């Protein structure tokens, strides 16, 4: 674990314990990205060459016995959100950051995955809105955490497609697959050449 990751891991774990009174069951991580070649070609069925970077989003999570999902966003002054897996998931007009979590959870459910209730703390060290894919990193990290809590394993390319669906269909940002795919599939020391026609 790099010093950057260790600091973020400690931050999100402490926030989780302060909010929920215990250590998390797991911490999921998803990196941001830079793109080397191929701007605006992912949503035009072209080629892109992104690579994952060190800054990331981490999601500390524990399973709940009910169907509720309780979230604390460390980077938004510990703002909180809550919703229920058995009720229709709506957008949160008062807290737009929560839509990325809600959208990812709903997209996982629509993809046929039976999720469990969860307590979640989220923190990241990616600058928001800086073109480093903080939203895709958040979606992928939430997806990894929710699937792990439910003991579900899926292909990382499929996870990226579900995350893209969350951003396009729930949040309302029309985006290609590049950001989510490199966040889900990135490997240290490598760039990732993506043919967006076939993945």
Secondary structure as UniProt FT lines:
FT   HELIX           3..20
FT   STRAND          26..37
FT   TURN            39..40
FT   HELIX           42..44
FT   STRAND          47..63
FT   STRAND          68..73
FT   HELIX           74..76
FT   TURN            77..78
FT   STRAND          79..84
FT   TURN            85..86
FT   TURN            93..94
FT   TURN            96..97
FT   HELIX           98..110
FT   TURN            111..112
FT   STRAND          118..124
FT   TURN            128..129
FT   HELIX           134..149
FT   TURN            150..151
FT   HELIX           156..165
FT   HELIX           166..171
FT   HELIX           178..185
FT   TURN            188..189
FT   STRAND          191..195
FT   TURN            196..198
//
